[in-house]
Amino acid sequence: MPGDLNNLQRSPRDVARLQKAQQHLSTGRFGPAMSAYQDLTSRFPLVAELWFELGSAAAGELDFAVASQALNRAADLAPRNSSLLVLIGNKYLGLRETNDARDCFERAVAADPASVDARISLAMWFEKERELSKARTEVESILARLPRDDQGRYFRALLLHREKRNTEAETALRDLIKDGPQYPYVRYASRHLLGLVLDELGQYGEAFQCLRNAKAMILEFADLTLLQREYDHAENQRRRLLAGLTPELIRNWQQQPLPENFPFRMAFLGGHPRSGTTLLEQILDAHPGLLAFDEPLAFNRHILDRLPLPGGSSKSRADSLNALKSGQIQTAREKYLRSLLHQAAGQANTEVLLDKNPSLTAMLPHWLRVFPQLKVIIALRDPRDVVLSCYFLNLVLNATNVNFLSLERTAKHYSDLMDTWLRMRELGGFEWREIRYENIVQHPKEAGTQATGFLGLSWHADQGRFHETARHKFLFAPTYHEVRQPVYQRAVGRWKNYAAVLEPLRAKLAPYCQAFDYPH
């Protein structure tokens, strides 16, 4: 392989070809990138990195057969390249091919047993699969060789927390923080995790202070102004679109038929993040006649990115959405379904497809434009519990999650998203149902039967055992560890433990408490 790579690097023309291919890939022009990488891999078939980038391009182009073949080839060419194997494993995770991801992480550890990144990647996979003893084995292997390693110590504390050994986790985290972690992620994540641990131990004042310190530390590491501006700009555009919509437009969209050969009934499950969407999704997904998808990327990639709306007045943005040609919509719809069903791994013999994606509630007009007769379920929860729960999240930062770094921005995000729902509910013209989180946890069969019936199905006995099914699934939602246990009610009214810090938001959230009938 080195000789082949050296040959590529010695040719200015081939270097230019590679740079062009990488430019195509980085800008989302997957078709040209795929073609360029196919040419390069035919000329330099022993360069693993080229095959990896071909796999990335093919995945973007929805050619999953080529993507899988290319990634497999990259892994086979790099049996001793632990870092590349970790990258390939993460690419497989992005494709929701979890078994291949695990295989790559295991091969990365075998290639370099001393690699902390490889062992942490494998431990994280085991933790998400609830194989906590195997995750602990990987972590202890790191700490046996490097007892002061930041990542190993942090992840050991996380496993203690997952095992409900919170007193031990508290001690481990305080010791880690006292020692001053050098790894930037661990510096703030350890404080964030300590906040979660203290919350479960009932030490609410210090728990909140730990969270506040962790989020302030994130702001020290990076200038997040651009992400906030990106979010605010997009939100302004969404509000202008909503203002231009009319009941007549919505009704006209819903009366347009899907193609005669369209094989599924489509459903969308939204609401604000942390409103019980994952819990409800798992109850519904346990039904044999329904296939639910856990926050897939398909809608963003193949509908929003392919059907962008120009700027302009409220009316012009609504008119632009209305004026999308049937051919455009059909192409985007087909690509969405192909990407979505790739995750089903041959299990798509079902009546209903449900896309659970709370953040995409903001894009309900697009959903209704692309999928006539779409059934919409909105999960509701006490706004104060929602805001608090989102603030407790530790997520990869993007233009949405950047809002959860302060209570004020979290409340703004809540109002932005739920204003979308209230406006769409007011417009009407489509089928919708609200399901309250508090009803789900108090009467899961009753609430589940209501949602199931709304989708045209009857309650199935397997739905009452949803948490058993969830234990055998790899979940991508941040709350993956919570829905693998029977329904519990301890999160209802959790906001009361933090009433003092939430008091400045009371006036902001009061209209939503009133709109959704929560006492305030």
N, C-alpha and C positions, 0 to 999 in steps of 0.2 A: 504493500500500500504506500509506504513512503516514497518509493521511486515513482510510482504513478502520480502522486500528488506533486512531486518535484517537477515532473514533466509538464503538468498543467501550469505551475507557477513560472516555468521558464519561458512560456509562450505568451507574449503580450496580448496576442489576439484571443487566446483562451481565457486569460485573466479578464479581459474586457467582456467576453461572453458571460463569464461567471458573475461579474459585477452587474451586468444587465439583467441576468436572471434573478439575482438577489433584489434588485430594484423592483422588478415586477412583483416578486413575492411580498416585499415589505409594503407595497402600495395596494395589495389586494387584487392585482391583475393575474389571477391564478392560471387562466388558460395559457397566456404567453409564457408565464413562468414554468408551467408544466412542460410545455414544448421545449423550452430552452434547456431545462434540466434533463429531459430525456435524451437530447442531443449530447449533453456533457457526459451523462452516465454511459452512453454508448462508446464514447471516446476514452473515458477514464473510469472503467467499470470497477476499479478497486478502491475508489475514494469513498469511504463510508459517509462523510459529511454531505457529499453530493446526493447520495441516495436518501439521506435524512431530509434534505431540503426538497427533493422531488416528492417525498411523501407528504411534506407540509403543503406543497402546491397542489397535489392531487386531492388532498383532503378538502382544500378550499374550493376546488372545482367539483366536489361531490363525486369524484371517481374513487370510491372507497376500495375497489379491488386493486387499483394501481397504488393507492396510498398504503394499503396493508403490505403489498408485495415489496414496495420500496423501503418501508420501515423495517420489515423483516430482513431485507438484504443489508441494510445499514447495520442492524444489530449483529448479523452473522459476520460482517466484515470487521467488526470492532469488539471482538470477544474480550480484549484486555483494556478497552477504553471505558473506564468506569463513568467518567463525566458524560460522554456521549450516550451511554446506555441510560443514564438518568434522564437526559433530555428526551430520548426516544420514549422512555416510560411515561414522561409527562405529556408527550404528544399523544400517546395512546389514551391517556386519561382525558385529554381534550376531545378525543373521538368517542369517548365513553366505552372504550374497549378495555375493560378493567382487568381481565385475565392476562392480556398481553402486557399491560402496564406492570402488573405484579411480576411477570416473568422477567421483564427488563430490569426491574429494581433488584430482583434476586440475582440476576446475572451481573449486575453492577457490583453487588457485594462480593460475589465470587471472584470478580476480576480484581478487586482491591478491597480486601477485608478491612483495611485500615481507613477506608474513606468514610468520613463522618457524613458527608452529603448522601452517599449511597445508603448507608444504614438508616439515616433519618428518613429518607424517602420511603424505604421499605417499612419502617416503623409506622409512618403516617398512614400507609396503605393498610397495614394490619389494624391500626386503631380505628379507621373508618369502617373496617369490616367487623369490628367488635372482637377481634382476636387479640385481646389485650395482653395475654401471656406471651404471645409471639412478639408483639410490639416491645414488651419489656425486655425480652431476650436481646433484641437489637440494641436497645438503649444501654442495657447493662454491659454489652460488649464494648460499646464506646467508652463508657465510664471506667471499665476495668483497665483500659489502656490510657485514657485521658480523664482522670477523676474530676478535673476542674473544667471540663469542656462545657461551654455555655449552652449549646444546643441540647446536649445529652441531659444536663441537669434540668433544663426547662421542660423537656419532653417527659422526663421521669415524673416531674411534678404534675404535668398534665394527666399522665396515666393514673396517678394517685387520685386526682380529682375525678376522673372518669369512674374510678372504683369506689367513689364516695368515701375515700380516706382523706377527708378534707383537713383534719388536724395535722396529719403528716404532710400534706401538700402545703399547708400554710408555713410550717417550719422550713420545708425545703425551699420555698419561694423567698421567704425572708432572708435565709442564708445566701441565696443566689443574688438577690438585690444588694445585700450588704457588701458582697464581694465585687460589685461593680462590673457587670458583664460587658465584654468588649464587642460582642456581636450585636449590631444595631437592633435587629429584630428582637432579640432576647431582652434587650434593655427595656423596651416598652411592653413587650408581650408578657414578660414576667409580672410586671405591675398590673397589667390588665387581668391576667389570670388570678392574681392574688385578690383582685376586686371580686371576681366571681366566687372564689373560695370563701371569702369573708361574708359575702351575701348569703351563701348557704349556711354559714355558721351563725347568721343573725347579727353580725357586726356591721350594720348598715351604714353608719356614718363613715367609718374608715373604708368600707367597700367603695363607696362613691368617691371618696378622695383618691383612692388608688386608680380608679377609672379615669378621673379627671387628670391626674398626673401622667398616666400613660398616654392619653390623647394629646396633652400638651407637648409631650416628648415627640410624638409623631410630627407635630407642626414644626418642631425644631429641626427635624431631619430633612424636610422637603418643603418647598414653596408650593402650596396647593391652590394658589389663587387661580391658576389657569383651569384646574378641574372645576372649581366653583363657578368660574365664568362660563365654562362650557355647559354646566348644568343649568345655570340661570338663563342663558341664551336659549337653550332647548326648551326650557319651561315657558319662556315668553312666547316662543313659536307655537307651543301646544295650546296655550291659552287663547292665542289668536285664532287657531283652527277651531277650537271649541266654540268660540263666540260666533263663528260664521256658519256653524251647522244648524240645520233646521229639522224638525220632525219629519218633514216630507222627504228630505234626503235620506235619512236613516230608513224610512219605510221603503223607499225605492230600492235601496241596496239590498234589503232583506227579501224583496220580492224577486230579485234576479236569481234564476236557478243556477245551481251548480251543474257541471257536466253530468250527463246521464250515467256515465260509468264511474262517477265518484263513489268510492266504496264505503265511506265512513260518515257517521254523524260527528260533527266537530263540536268541541266544548272548550271553553277557556275558564280557568280558575284563577281569580285574581283577588285584589284587596291590597292592603298595605302589608309589606313584610312584617312578620311576627304577629300576624292576625289569625294564625291557625291554618294557613294554607297547606303546609306540609302534612299536618295531622289529617286534614280532610282528604287530601290527595291519597294518602295511604289507605284510608278507609275505602275510598272509591276504587282504588287500584286493585284491591283484593277481590273485586267482582270479576268473574271470568269473562263477562261481556264487555269489559272496559279496559283500555290500556292507557295508563297515565304516564306522563313524562315529567320528570323532576327538573324544572328550570332549564330546559334545553336552549341551545343558542340558535336554533333554526330560524325563528321568527326574525331576530335581529339581522342575521346574516343574509337571509334570502328574501325577505319582504321589506323590512325597513331600509336596508342598504340598497335594494334594487328599485324601490318605489319612492325615492326622495321627493319631497315637495319643495317647490321654489318659495322664496320669501314673498312678501306682499301683504296686502290687507287681509283682515279676517275672512272676508267674503272670497277673495281670490284664492286663499289657501284651501278653503272648503271646496271651491269650484275645481281646483286642481286635483284634489282627492277624488272628487266626483267624476272628473274627466279622464281618469286613468283608463286606458283602452283595455278591452277584454283580453287581448293577447298578452299585454304586459302582466295583467293580474294572473292569468292562467300560467304563464311561465314561472312567475314568482311562487305561485301556489304549488306547482309541481316540484320545484327545487326545495321548497320548505318540507313537503311530504317526504321526498326522497331522503333528505337529511334527517328528518324526525324518525322515519321508519328504520334507518340504519341502526339506531339505538335499540330497536325492538328485537334484533337478532332472530328474525324469522318467527316472531310471536305475534304478528299483526293480524291474526285470524280473530277479529273482534268487531263489535258493532260501533263502539264509541272510542274516539281518540280525545284525550283530555290533555291540554297543555297547561301545566301549573306554573305560573310565572308572575308573581305579585307585582314586580316593578313594571311589567308591561301593561298593567292596568292603565298607565298613562297613554298607551297607544290603542285604546279601545276603538277609536274611529277607524284605524287601519284594520284592526281585526274584523270589524263589521263590514268594511268595504271588500275585503278579500274573501271572507267566508260568510256568504248568505246563510241564513238559518242557524247561525252560531248560537249555542246556548252559553250563557254567561252566568257563572257563579261568583259572587263576591263574598269573601270571608270578612266578617266584622268582629271587632274586639274593642273593649273600652279604650278610647284614644290615649288615655294616660298610661295604661299598661303597654300599649303599642310603642309609644315614644320611649318609655323607659327601657323596654326590651331591646329596641333598636340601638339605643345608646350603649347597651351592654355588649353589643356585638364587636368582634374583632375581625374585620374583613379586609380582603385585598382592596386597596383603594382604587376607585374609578370615579367617574363624574356623578354617580349616584351615591356610592358609599361614603364619599367625602363629607356628605351632609351629617353623618352620624358621629362626627368628631366633637360636636357640641349639642347640648340640649336644644338650643335655640334653632340651629339649622335642622336638627331632627324634626322639631315641631313644624318648621317650614316645609320640609319634605312631606310630612304627613298631610298638611293642608293642601299642598300642591296636588298630591296624588288623589286624595279623597275629593277635592274639588272636581277633578276629572270625573270621578264616579258620580258625584251628585249631579253634575251637568248632564251626563249621559242618561242617568236615571230620569231626569226631568224631561229630556228629549223623547225617550221611549222609542217605540217602534221595533224593539227586539225582545227576545225572551231572556229574562234574568231572574235570579233568585239570590237573596241574601241569606247567609248562614252564619249564626253567631257562635264565636269560639266558646263562649260561656255555656251555650246549649250543647255543644259537642262534648265538652268534658263532663257535663252533668248528666246528659242523656244521649250517649253516643249512638245508640241504635236509632233512636227517634230522629236525631238530626241527620244521621247517615241515610236513613230511609227517605227523608225529605229530599236530600240532594240526589240520591240515586233515582228516585221516582221522577224528579225534574228532568233527568237525562234519559227518561224513557225505559228505565230498567226497574226490576223488582229487587228488593233486599235479598242478598245471598248470605248464607250462614258463614261463609269464609270472611265476610267483612267484619264480623264480630271478633275474629282472631287476627286482625290486620297486623298487630304488632309482632306476631309470630312470622308472618310473611316478610315483614320489613327486616327482620334479623338476617334474612338470606339475600338481601338486596344491597347493592352499593349505592348509597344515596349521596347526592351532591349538595343538597340544601344545607345551610349552616346548622340547622337543627337535627342533623341526621342521627345524633346520639340520643335525642329525646323521644323520637317516635318509635323506637324499638322496645318500648316498655308499655305496659297497659296505661290506659288513660288516667291522668291524675288532675286534681283541681287546685294544686297549691299555687299555681301562677295567676289564678283569678284574684283581682284586687291587690296584686303585688305592689302597685304604685303607692299604696298607703304607707308602705315602709319608707318611702322617699317623698312624702307629701311636702316637706319643707323645701326641698330643692326643686320640686316641680311647681311650686306656688307661682313663680313669675310667669309660667306658661298657662295659668288657669284661664285667663281671658282669651288667649289664642285658641285653646282647645275647646272652650265652652260651646261654641256653635256646633261643633261636631258631636259632642256629647248629646246635645239637643237633637241634632238631625238624626242620630242613630239610636236615640232613646236610651241613653245612659245617664243615670242620676248625676247631677253636678252641683 
